[in-house]
């Protein structure tokens, strides 16, 4: 799921992890660099093709192709 902050060419790709119940769900995320970010909205579900790099100790996906997809039946990880 897309979460756009204030970056003009990056967003966070997130998924919520539940260890007990929905009330304790925490977001897991990875930063994505993508030039056409204006095509995406917060909470869009996407499939990304690109390359992974490590920058300043952080994992970053360099998105080359992003397509919108339908949300999964269950959006949580357990």
PyMOL Python script that loads the backbone (N, CA, C, O; Angstrom):
from pymol import cmd

cmd.read_pdbstr("""\
ATOM      1  N   UNK A   1       0.848  -1.160   0.000  1.00  0.00           N
ATOM      2  CA  UNK A   1       0.000   0.000   0.000  1.00  0.00           C
ATOM      3  C   UNK A   1       0.905   1.239   0.000  1.00  0.00           C
ATOM      4  O   UNK A   1       1.931   1.264   0.680  1.00  0.00           O
ATOM      5  N   UNK A   2       0.527   2.239  -0.749  1.00  0.00           N
ATOM      6  CA  UNK A   2       1.308   3.464  -0.896  1.00  0.00           C
ATOM      7  C   UNK A   2       1.025   4.427   0.258  1.00  0.00           C
ATOM      8  O   UNK A   2      -0.127   4.655   0.627  1.00  0.00           O
ATOM      9  N   UNK A   3       2.095   4.983   0.816  1.00  0.00           N
ATOM     10  CA  UNK A   3       1.970   6.106   1.744  1.00  0.00           C
ATOM     11  C   UNK A   3       2.933   7.184   1.269  1.00  0.00           C
ATOM     12  O   UNK A   3       4.151   7.023   1.341  1.00  0.00           O
ATOM     13  N   UNK A   4       2.362   8.299   0.777  1.00  0.00           N
ATOM     14  CA  UNK A   4       3.178   9.400   0.283  1.00  0.00           C
ATOM     15  C   UNK A   4       3.362  10.425   1.393  1.00  0.00           C
ATOM     16  O   UNK A   4       2.395  10.899   1.990  1.00  0.00           O
ATOM     17  N   UNK A   5       4.602  10.752   1.652  1.00  0.00           N
ATOM     18  CA  UNK A   5       4.912  11.818   2.600  1.00  0.00           C
ATOM     19  C   UNK A   5       5.125  13.099   1.811  1.00  0.00           C
ATOM     20  O   UNK A   5       4.342  13.434   0.922  1.00  0.00           O
ATOM     21  N   UNK A   6       6.180  13.800   2.142  1.00  0.00           N
ATOM     22  CA  UNK A   6       6.451  15.060   1.468  1.00  0.00           C
ATOM     23  C   UNK A   6       7.485  14.934   0.355  1.00  0.00           C
ATOM     24  O   UNK A   6       7.761  15.914  -0.337  1.00  0.00           O
ATOM     25  N   UNK A   7       8.062  13.750   0.169  1.00  0.00           N
ATOM     26  CA  UNK A   7       9.050  13.561  -0.886  1.00  0.00           C
ATOM     27  C   UNK A   7       8.412  13.654  -2.258  1.00  0.00           C
ATOM     28  O   UNK A   7       7.295  13.179  -2.465  1.00  0.00           O
ATOM     29  N   UNK A   8       9.127  14.270  -3.204  1.00  0.00           N
ATOM     30  CA  UNK A   8       8.568  14.447  -4.538  1.00  0.00           C
ATOM     31  C   UNK A   8       8.798  13.261  -5.450  1.00  0.00           C
ATOM     32  O   UNK A   8       8.078  13.088  -6.434  1.00  0.00           O
ATOM     33  N   UNK A   9       9.787  12.445  -5.142  1.00  0.00           N
ATOM     34  CA  UNK A   9      10.068  11.289  -5.990  1.00  0.00           C
ATOM     35  C   UNK A   9      10.241  10.029  -5.158  1.00  0.00           C
ATOM     36  O   UNK A   9      10.957   9.114  -5.563  1.00  0.00           O
ATOM     37  N   UNK A  10       9.590   9.971  -3.989  1.00  0.00           N
ATOM     38  CA  UNK A  10       9.666   8.755  -3.185  1.00  0.00           C
ATOM     39  C   UNK A  10       8.408   8.608  -2.337  1.00  0.00           C
ATOM     40  O   UNK A  10       7.719   9.582  -2.034  1.00  0.00           O
ATOM     41  N   UNK A  11       8.134   7.365  -1.965  1.00  0.00           N
ATOM     42  CA  UNK A  11       7.017   7.066  -1.080  1.00  0.00           C
ATOM     43  C   UNK A  11       7.376   5.828  -0.275  1.00  0.00           C
ATOM     44  O   UNK A  11       8.387   5.177  -0.540  1.00  0.00           O
ATOM     45  N   UNK A  12       6.549   5.508   0.704  1.00  0.00           N
ATOM     46  CA  UNK A  12       6.751   4.295   1.498  1.00  0.00           C
ATOM     47  C   UNK A  12       5.756   3.247   1.005  1.00  0.00           C
ATOM     48  O   UNK A  12       4.575   3.534   0.813  1.00  0.00           O
ATOM     49  N   UNK A  13       6.247   2.046   0.809  1.00  0.00           N
ATOM     50  CA  UNK A  13       5.408   0.897   0.501  1.00  0.00           C
ATOM     51  C   UNK A  13       5.195   0.179   1.831  1.00  0.00           C
ATOM     52  O   UNK A  13       6.154  -0.317   2.423  1.00  0.00           O
ATOM     53  N   UNK A  14       3.950   0.118   2.309  1.00  0.00           N
ATOM     54  CA  UNK A  14       3.713  -0.430   3.643  1.00  0.00           C
ATOM     55  C   UNK A  14       2.705  -1.572   3.626  1.00  0.00           C
ATOM     56  O   UNK A  14       1.893  -1.724   2.713  1.00  0.00           O
ATOM     57  N   UNK A  15       2.803  -2.352   4.671  1.00  0.00           N
ATOM     58  CA  UNK A  15       1.850  -3.427   4.959  1.00  0.00           C
ATOM     59  C   UNK A  15       1.770  -3.510   6.474  1.00  0.00           C
ATOM     60  O   UNK A  15       2.782  -3.314   7.147  1.00  0.00           O
ATOM     61  N   UNK A  16       0.614  -3.791   7.024  1.00  0.00           N
ATOM     62  CA  UNK A  16       0.452  -3.841   8.474  1.00  0.00           C
ATOM     63  C   UNK A  16       0.655  -5.259   8.994  1.00  0.00           C
ATOM     64  O   UNK A  16       0.160  -6.226   8.416  1.00  0.00           O
ATOM     65  N   UNK A  17       1.395  -5.362  10.102  1.00  0.00           N
ATOM     66  CA  UNK A  17       1.679  -6.631  10.756  1.00  0.00           C
ATOM     67  C   UNK A  17       0.885  -6.699  12.055  1.00  0.00           C
ATOM     68  O   UNK A  17       0.914  -5.771  12.863  1.00  0.00           O
ATOM     69  N   UNK A  18       0.172  -7.813  12.245  1.00  0.00           N
ATOM     70  CA  UNK A  18      -0.584  -8.041  13.469  1.00  0.00           C
ATOM     71  C   UNK A  18       0.068  -9.183  14.230  1.00  0.00           C
ATOM     72  O   UNK A  18       0.294 -10.258  13.676  1.00  0.00           O
ATOM     73  N   UNK A  19       0.370  -8.947  15.500  1.00  0.00           N
ATOM     74  CA  UNK A  19       0.926 -10.013  16.333  1.00  0.00           C
ATOM     75  C   UNK A  19      -0.102 -10.556  17.317  1.00  0.00           C
ATOM     76  O   UNK A  19       0.039 -11.677  17.806  1.00  0.00           O
ATOM     77  N   UNK A  20      -1.132  -9.771  17.609  1.00  0.00           N
ATOM     78  CA  UNK A  20      -2.166 -10.206  18.554  1.00  0.00           C
ATOM     79  C   UNK A  20      -3.549  -9.907  17.987  1.00  0.00           C
ATOM     80  O   UNK A  20      -4.316 -10.824  17.695  1.00  0.00           O
ATOM     81  N   UNK A  21      -3.866  -8.623  17.834  1.00  0.00           N
ATOM     82  CA  UNK A  21      -5.171  -8.220  17.314  1.00  0.00           C
ATOM     83  C   UNK A  21      -5.008  -6.962  16.464  1.00  0.00           C
ATOM     84  O   UNK A  21      -3.944  -6.343  16.470  1.00  0.00           O
ATOM     85  N   UNK A  22      -6.057  -6.582  15.734  1.00  0.00           N
ATOM     86  CA  UNK A  22      -5.975  -5.439  14.813  1.00  0.00           C
ATOM     87  C   UNK A  22      -5.574  -4.146  15.518  1.00  0.00           C
ATOM     88  O   UNK A  22      -4.956  -3.274  14.906  1.00  0.00           O
ATOM     89  N   UNK A  23      -5.913  -4.018  16.776  1.00  0.00           N
ATOM     90  CA  UNK A  23      -5.581  -2.800  17.515  1.00  0.00           C
ATOM     91  C   UNK A  23      -4.068  -2.620  17.679  1.00  0.00           C
ATOM     92  O   UNK A  23      -3.602  -1.495  17.859  1.00  0.00           O
ATOM     93  N   UNK A  24      -3.299  -3.707  17.621  1.00  0.00           N
ATOM     94  CA  UNK A  24      -1.849  -3.577  17.778  1.00  0.00           C
ATOM     95  C   UNK A  24      -1.098  -3.646  16.445  1.00  0.00           C
ATOM     96  O   UNK A  24       0.116  -3.851  16.433  1.00  0.00           O
ATOM     97  N   UNK A  25      -1.803  -3.478  15.326  1.00  0.00           N
ATOM     98  CA  UNK A  25      -1.170  -3.543  14.005  1.00  0.00           C
ATOM     99  C   UNK A  25      -0.096  -2.458  13.880  1.00  0.00           C
ATOM    100  O   UNK A  25      -0.321  -1.302  14.240  1.00  0.00           O
ATOM    101  N   UNK A  26       1.073  -2.850  13.365  1.00  0.00           N
ATOM    102  CA  UNK A  26       2.153  -1.893  13.141  1.00  0.00           C
ATOM    103  C   UNK A  26       2.529  -1.909  11.660  1.00  0.00           C
ATOM    104  O   UNK A  26       2.506  -2.963  11.024  1.00  0.00           O
ATOM    105  N   UNK A  27       2.873  -0.746  11.112  1.00  0.00           N
ATOM    106  CA  UNK A  27       3.249  -0.710   9.696  1.00  0.00           C
ATOM    107  C   UNK A  27       4.685  -1.185   9.493  1.00  0.00           C
ATOM    108  O   UNK A  27       5.588  -0.820  10.245  1.00  0.00           O
ATOM    109  N   UNK A  28       4.875  -1.997   8.471  1.00  0.00           N
ATOM    110  CA  UNK A  28       6.203  -2.374   7.999  1.00  0.00           C
ATOM    111  C   UNK A  28       6.368  -1.675   6.659  1.00  0.00           C
ATOM    112  O   UNK A  28       5.446  -1.691   5.844  1.00  0.00           O
ATOM    113  N   UNK A  29       7.492  -1.077   6.420  1.00  0.00           N
ATOM    114  CA  UNK A  29       7.612  -0.337   5.170  1.00  0.00           C
ATOM    115  C   UNK A  29       9.007  -0.316   4.603  1.00  0.00           C
ATOM    116  O   UNK A  29       9.996  -0.557   5.296  1.00  0.00           O
ATOM    117  N   UNK A  30       9.055  -0.020   3.327  1.00  0.00           N
ATOM    118  CA  UNK A  30      10.314   0.175   2.618  1.00  0.00           C
ATOM    119  C   UNK A  30      10.137   1.395   1.711  1.00  0.00           C
ATOM    120  O   UNK A  30       9.079   1.598   1.117  1.00  0.00           O
ATOM    121  N   UNK A  31      11.191   2.193   1.621  1.00  0.00           N
ATOM    122  CA  UNK A  31      11.153   3.392   0.790  1.00  0.00           C
ATOM    123  C   UNK A  31      11.261   3.004  -0.684  1.00  0.00           C
ATOM    124  O   UNK A  31      12.024   2.112  -1.052  1.00  0.00           O
ATOM    125  N   UNK A  32      10.483   3.692  -1.514  1.00  0.00           N
ATOM    126  CA  UNK A  32      10.504   3.464  -2.965  1.00  0.00           C
ATOM    127  C   UNK A  32      10.787   4.795  -3.656  1.00  0.00           C
ATOM    128  O   UNK A  32      10.109   5.791  -3.404  1.00  0.00           O
ATOM    129  N   UNK A  33      11.784   4.802  -4.520  1.00  0.00           N
ATOM    130  CA  UNK A  33      12.052   5.968  -5.362  1.00  0.00           C
ATOM    131  C   UNK A  33      11.357   5.735  -6.698  1.00  0.00           C
ATOM    132  O   UNK A  33      11.513   4.683  -7.318  1.00  0.00           O
ATOM    133  N   UNK A  34      10.584   6.738  -7.133  1.00  0.00           N
ATOM    134  CA  UNK A  34       9.809   6.582  -8.371  1.00  0.00           C
ATOM    135  C   UNK A  34       9.534   7.963  -8.945  1.00  0.00           C
ATOM    136  O   UNK A  34       9.062   8.850  -8.234  1.00  0.00           O
ATOM    137  N   UNK A  35       9.823   8.148 -10.217  1.00  0.00           N
ATOM    138  CA  UNK A  35       9.698   9.477 -10.822  1.00  0.00           C
ATOM    139  C   UNK A  35       8.263   9.905 -11.094  1.00  0.00           C
ATOM    140  O   UNK A  35       7.984  11.104 -11.118  1.00  0.00           O
ATOM    141  N   UNK A  36       7.347   8.971 -11.299  1.00  0.00           N
ATOM    142  CA  UNK A  36       5.962   9.328 -11.631  1.00  0.00           C
ATOM    143  C   UNK A  36       5.046   9.212 -10.419  1.00  0.00           C
ATOM    144  O   UNK A  36       3.939   8.683 -10.522  1.00  0.00           O
ATOM    145  N   UNK A  37       5.497   9.698  -9.290  1.00  0.00           N
ATOM    146  CA  UNK A  37       4.750   9.564  -8.044  1.00  0.00           C
ATOM    147  C   UNK A  37       3.387  10.268  -8.104  1.00  0.00           C
ATOM    148  O   UNK A  37       2.467   9.902  -7.373  1.00  0.00           O
ATOM    149  N   UNK A  38       3.259  11.264  -8.963  1.00  0.00           N
ATOM    150  CA  UNK A  38       1.976  11.978  -9.065  1.00  0.00           C
ATOM    151  C   UNK A  38       0.857  11.068  -9.569  1.00  0.00           C
ATOM    152  O   UNK A  38      -0.318  11.396  -9.405  1.00  0.00           O
ATOM    153  N   UNK A  39       1.198   9.939 -10.176  1.00  0.00           N
ATOM    154  CA  UNK A  39       0.196   8.974 -10.649  1.00  0.00           C
ATOM    155  C   UNK A  39      -0.388   8.139  -9.511  1.00  0.00           C
ATOM    156  O   UNK A  39      -1.375   7.428  -9.706  1.00  0.00           O
ATOM    157  N   UNK A  40       0.219   8.222  -8.318  1.00  0.00           N
ATOM    158  CA  UNK A  40      -0.190   7.376  -7.195  1.00  0.00           C
ATOM    159  C   UNK A  40      -0.870   8.204  -6.114  1.00  0.00           C
ATOM    160  O   UNK A  40      -0.568   9.383  -5.929  1.00  0.00           O
ATOM    161  N   UNK A  41      -1.802   7.557  -5.398  1.00  0.00           N
ATOM    162  CA  UNK A  41      -2.478   8.189  -4.269  1.00  0.00           C
ATOM    163  C   UNK A  41      -2.207   7.363  -3.021  1.00  0.00           C
ATOM    164  O   UNK A  41      -1.904   6.173  -3.107  1.00  0.00           O
ATOM    165  N   UNK A  42      -2.317   8.002  -1.863  1.00  0.00           N
ATOM    166  CA  UNK A  42      -2.207   7.263  -0.610  1.00  0.00           C
ATOM    167  C   UNK A  42      -3.233   6.143  -0.600  1.00  0.00           C
ATOM    168  O   UNK A  42      -4.369   6.316  -1.044  1.00  0.00           O
ATOM    169  N   UNK A  43      -2.822   5.007  -0.095  1.00  0.00           N
ATOM    170  CA  UNK A  43      -3.634   3.804   0.046  1.00  0.00           C
ATOM    171  C   UNK A  43      -3.881   3.057  -1.266  1.00  0.00           C
ATOM    172  O   UNK A  43      -4.661   2.105  -1.287  1.00  0.00           O
ATOM    173  N   UNK A  44      -3.231   3.470  -2.369  1.00  0.00           N
ATOM    174  CA  UNK A  44      -3.243   2.643  -3.583  1.00  0.00           C
ATOM    175  C   UNK A  44      -2.439   1.380  -3.296  1.00  0.00           C
ATOM    176  O   UNK A  44      -1.404   1.440  -2.633  1.00  0.00           O
ATOM    177  N   UNK A  45      -2.904   0.254  -3.786  1.00  0.00           N
ATOM    178  CA  UNK A  45      -2.131  -0.988  -3.716  1.00  0.00           C
ATOM    179  C   UNK A  45      -1.408  -1.125  -5.041  1.00  0.00           C
ATOM    180  O   UNK A  45      -2.010  -0.950  -6.100  1.00  0.00           O
ATOM    181  N   UNK A  46      -0.106  -1.441  -4.989  1.00  0.00           N
ATOM    182  CA  UNK A  46       0.706  -1.472  -6.199  1.00  0.00           C
ATOM    183  C   UNK A  46       1.604  -2.702  -6.244  1.00  0.00           C
ATOM    184  O   UNK A  46       1.937  -3.303  -5.223  1.00  0.00           O
ATOM    185  N   UNK A  47       1.980  -3.049  -7.477  1.00  0.00           N
ATOM    186  CA  UNK A  47       2.977  -4.086  -7.743  1.00  0.00           C
ATOM    187  C   UNK A  47       4.161  -3.357  -8.361  1.00  0.00           C
ATOM    188  O   UNK A  47       4.002  -2.600  -9.318  1.00  0.00           O
ATOM    189  N   UNK A  48       5.349  -3.588  -7.809  1.00  0.00           N
ATOM    190  CA  UNK A  48       6.534  -2.841  -8.221  1.00  0.00           C
ATOM    191  C   UNK A  48       7.567  -3.766  -8.841  1.00  0.00           C
ATOM    192  O   UNK A  48       7.841  -4.854  -8.333  1.00  0.00           O
ATOM    193  N   UNK A  49       8.139  -3.307  -9.959  1.00  0.00           N
ATOM    194  CA  UNK A  49       9.316  -3.957 -10.539  1.00  0.00           C
ATOM    195  C   UNK A  49      10.415  -2.909 -10.544  1.00  0.00           C
ATOM    196  O   UNK A  49      10.200  -1.760 -10.931  1.00  0.00           O
ATOM    197  N   UNK A  50      11.599  -3.327 -10.105  1.00  0.00           N
ATOM    198  CA  UNK A  50      12.711  -2.395 -10.056  1.00  0.00           C
ATOM    199  C   UNK A  50      13.932  -3.055  -9.463  1.00  0.00           C
ATOM    200  O   UNK A  50      14.068  -4.278  -9.478  1.00  0.00           O
ATOM    201  N   UNK A  51      14.815  -2.233  -8.942  1.00  0.00           N
ATOM    202  CA  UNK A  51      16.048  -2.718  -8.347  1.00  0.00           C
ATOM    203  C   UNK A  51      16.116  -2.269  -6.893  1.00  0.00           C
ATOM    204  O   UNK A  51      15.554  -1.244  -6.508  1.00  0.00           O
ATOM    205  N   UNK A  52      16.811  -3.057  -6.111  1.00  0.00           N
ATOM    206  CA  UNK A  52      16.999  -2.744  -4.693  1.00  0.00           C
ATOM    207  C   UNK A  52      18.411  -2.212  -4.503  1.00  0.00           C
ATOM    208  O   UNK A  52      19.371  -2.733  -5.069  1.00  0.00           O
ATOM    209  N   UNK A  53      18.516  -1.161  -3.694  1.00  0.00           N
ATOM    210  CA  UNK A  53      19.843  -0.642  -3.357  1.00  0.00           C
ATOM    211  C   UNK A  53      19.877  -0.356  -1.856  1.00  0.00           C
ATOM    212  O   UNK A  53      18.840  -0.256  -1.200  1.00  0.00           O
ATOM    213  N   UNK A  54      21.078  -0.230  -1.341  1.00  0.00           N
ATOM    214  CA  UNK A  54      21.275   0.126   0.066  1.00  0.00           C
ATOM    215  C   UNK A  54      21.922   1.507   0.072  1.00  0.00           C
ATOM    216  O   UNK A  54      22.965   1.722  -0.545  1.00  0.00           O
ATOM    217  N   UNK A  55      21.286   2.438   0.781  1.00  0.00           N
ATOM    218  CA  UNK A  55      21.787   3.809   0.855  1.00  0.00           C
ATOM    219  C   UNK A  55      21.772   4.232   2.317  1.00  0.00           C
ATOM    220  O   UNK A  55      20.718   4.218   2.955  1.00  0.00           O
ATOM    221  N   UNK A  56      22.909   4.601   2.846  1.00  0.00           N
ATOM    222  CA  UNK A  56      23.024   5.013   4.248  1.00  0.00           C
ATOM    223  C   UNK A  56      22.440   3.966   5.192  1.00  0.00           C
ATOM    224  O   UNK A  56      21.814   4.305   6.196  1.00  0.00           O
ATOM    225  N   UNK A  57      22.649   2.682   4.860  1.00  0.00           N
ATOM    226  CA  UNK A  57      22.177   1.592   5.711  1.00  0.00           C
ATOM    227  C   UNK A  57      20.701   1.269   5.568  1.00  0.00           C
ATOM    228  O   UNK A  57      20.194   0.416   6.295  1.00  0.00           O
ATOM    229  N   UNK A  58      19.985   1.931   4.642  1.00  0.00           N
ATOM    230  CA  UNK A  58      18.555   1.671   4.416  1.00  0.00           C
ATOM    231  C   UNK A  58      18.354   0.950   3.091  1.00  0.00           C
ATOM    232  O   UNK A  58      19.043   1.223   2.108  1.00  0.00           O
ATOM    233  N   UNK A  59      17.404   0.029   3.081  1.00  0.00           N
ATOM    234  CA  UNK A  59      17.019  -0.650   1.846  1.00  0.00           C
ATOM    235  C   UNK A  59      16.040   0.255   1.101  1.00  0.00           C
ATOM    236  O   UNK A  59      15.073   0.746   1.684  1.00  0.00           O
ATOM    237  N   UNK A  60      16.295   0.472  -0.180  1.00  0.00           N
ATOM    238  CA  UNK A  60      15.444   1.326  -1.015  1.00  0.00           C
ATOM    239  C   UNK A  60      15.156   0.580  -2.312  1.00  0.00           C
ATOM    240  O   UNK A  60      16.055  -0.011  -2.911  1.00  0.00           O
ATOM    241  N   UNK A  61      13.897   0.612  -2.742  1.00  0.00           N
ATOM    242  CA  UNK A  61      13.521   0.062  -4.043  1.00  0.00           C
ATOM    243  C   UNK A  61      13.517   1.201  -5.047  1.00  0.00           C
ATOM    244  O   UNK A  61      12.885   2.232  -4.818  1.00  0.00           O
ATOM    245  N   UNK A  62      14.222   1.020  -6.160  1.00  0.00           N
ATOM    246  CA  UNK A  62      14.195   1.980  -7.262  1.00  0.00           C
ATOM    247  C   UNK A  62      13.159   1.467  -8.250  1.00  0.00           C
ATOM    248  O   UNK A  62      13.443   0.590  -9.066  1.00  0.00           O
ATOM    249  N   UNK A  63      11.954   2.022  -8.170  1.00  0.00           N
ATOM    250  CA  UNK A  63      10.842   1.542  -8.985  1.00  0.00           C
ATOM    251  C   UNK A  63      11.013   1.907 -10.447  1.00  0.00           C
ATOM    252  O   UNK A  63      11.164   3.079 -10.793  1.00  0.00           O
ATOM    253  N   UNK A  64      10.989   0.898 -11.299  1.00  0.00           N
ATOM    254  CA  UNK A  64      11.082   1.122 -12.743  1.00  0.00           C
ATOM    255  C   UNK A  64       9.700   1.032 -13.381  1.00  0.00           C
ATOM    256  O   UNK A  64       9.386   1.777 -14.309  1.00  0.00           O
ATOM    257  N   UNK A  65       8.875   0.111 -12.875  1.00  0.00           N
ATOM    258  CA  UNK A  65       7.510  -0.052 -13.386  1.00  0.00           C
ATOM    259  C   UNK A  65       6.597  -0.323 -12.192  1.00  0.00           C
ATOM    260  O   UNK A  65       6.841  -1.244 -11.412  1.00  0.00           O
ATOM    261  N   UNK A  66       5.555   0.478 -12.057  1.00  0.00           N
ATOM    262  CA  UNK A  66       4.600   0.300 -10.970  1.00  0.00           C
ATOM    263  C   UNK A  66       3.205   0.231 -11.567  1.00  0.00           C
ATOM    264  O   UNK A  66       2.798   1.098 -12.341  1.00  0.00           O
ATOM    265  N   UNK A  67       2.477  -0.822 -11.191  1.00  0.00           N
ATOM    266  CA  UNK A  67       1.091  -0.932 -11.645  1.00  0.00           C
ATOM    267  C   UNK A  67       0.171  -1.034 -10.445  1.00  0.00           C
ATOM    268  O   UNK A  67       0.498  -1.675  -9.446  1.00  0.00           O
ATOM    269  N   UNK A  68      -0.986  -0.394 -10.554  1.00  0.00           N
ATOM    270  CA  UNK A  68      -1.979  -0.463  -9.486  1.00  0.00           C
ATOM    271  C   UNK A  68      -2.650  -1.826  -9.530  1.00  0.00           C
ATOM    272  O   UNK A  68      -2.919  -2.366 -10.604  1.00  0.00           O
ATOM    273  N   UNK A  69      -2.922  -2.382  -8.337  1.00  0.00           N
ATOM    274  CA  UNK A  69      -3.588  -3.682  -8.230  1.00  0.00           C
ATOM    275  C   UNK A  69      -4.736  -3.576  -7.238  1.00  0.00           C
ATOM    276  O   UNK A  69      -4.858  -2.581  -6.524  1.00  0.00           O
ATOM    277  N   UNK A  70      -5.564  -4.592  -7.196  1.00  0.00           N
ATOM    278  CA  UNK A  70      -6.648  -4.650  -6.218  1.00  0.00           C
ATOM    279  C   UNK A  70      -6.075  -4.987  -4.849  1.00  0.00           C
ATOM    280  O   UNK A  70      -5.108  -5.744  -4.755  1.00  0.00           O
ATOM    281  N   UNK A  71      -6.656  -4.436  -3.784  1.00  0.00           N
ATOM    282  CA  UNK A  71      -6.183  -4.800  -2.444  1.00  0.00           C
ATOM    283  C   UNK A  71      -6.396  -6.285  -2.194  1.00  0.00           C
ATOM    284  O   UNK A  71      -7.335  -6.874  -2.729  1.00  0.00           O
ATOM    285  N   UNK A  72      -5.534  -6.896  -1.388  1.00  0.00           N
ATOM    286  CA  UNK A  72      -5.734  -8.319  -1.069  1.00  0.00           C
ATOM    287  C   UNK A  72      -6.991  -8.488  -0.210  1.00  0.00           C
ATOM    288  O   UNK A  72      -7.466  -7.534   0.406  1.00  0.00           O
ATOM    289  N   UNK A  73      -7.512  -9.698  -0.182  1.00  0.00           N
ATOM    290  CA  UNK A  73      -8.680 -10.001   0.641  1.00  0.00           C
ATOM    291  C   UNK A  73      -8.400  -9.663   2.095  1.00  0.00           C
ATOM    292  O   UNK A  73      -9.255  -9.105   2.781  1.00  0.00           O
ATOM    293  N   UNK A  74      -7.206  -9.998   2.566  1.00  0.00           N
ATOM    294  CA  UNK A  74      -6.797  -9.660   3.923  1.00  0.00           C
ATOM    295  C   UNK A  74      -5.542  -8.803   3.834  1.00  0.00           C
ATOM    296  O   UNK A  74      -4.486  -9.310   3.457  1.00  0.00           O
ATOM    297  N   UNK A  75      -5.627  -7.516   4.170  1.00  0.00           N
ATOM    298  CA  UNK A  75      -4.480  -6.641   3.998  1.00  0.00           C
ATOM    299  C   UNK A  75      -3.400  -6.772   5.081  1.00  0.00           C
ATOM    300  O   UNK A  75      -2.369  -6.103   5.007  1.00  0.00           O
ATOM    301  N   UNK A  76      -3.627  -7.618   6.069  1.00  0.00           N
ATOM    302  CA  UNK A  76      -2.683  -7.749   7.185  1.00  0.00           C
ATOM    303  C   UNK A  76      -1.758  -8.947   7.023  1.00  0.00           C
ATOM    304  O   UNK A  76      -2.106  -9.936   6.377  1.00  0.00           O
ATOM    305  N   UNK A  77      -0.571  -8.843   7.622  1.00  0.00           N
ATOM    306  CA  UNK A  77       0.357  -9.963   7.752  1.00  0.00           C
ATOM    307  C   UNK A  77       0.281 -10.429   9.192  1.00  0.00           C
ATOM    308  O   UNK A  77       0.063  -9.627  10.100  1.00  0.00           O
ATOM    309  N   UNK A  78       0.460 -11.728   9.401  1.00  0.00           N
ATOM    310  CA  UNK A  78       0.397 -12.279  10.751  1.00  0.00           C
ATOM    311  C   UNK A  78       1.683 -12.980  11.105  1.00  0.00           C
ATOM    312  O   UNK A  78       1.814 -13.509  12.208  1.00  0.00           O
TER     313      UNK A  78
END
""", "prot")
cmd.dss("prot")
cmd.show_as("cartoon", "prot")
cmd.util.cbc("prot")
cmd.orient("prot")
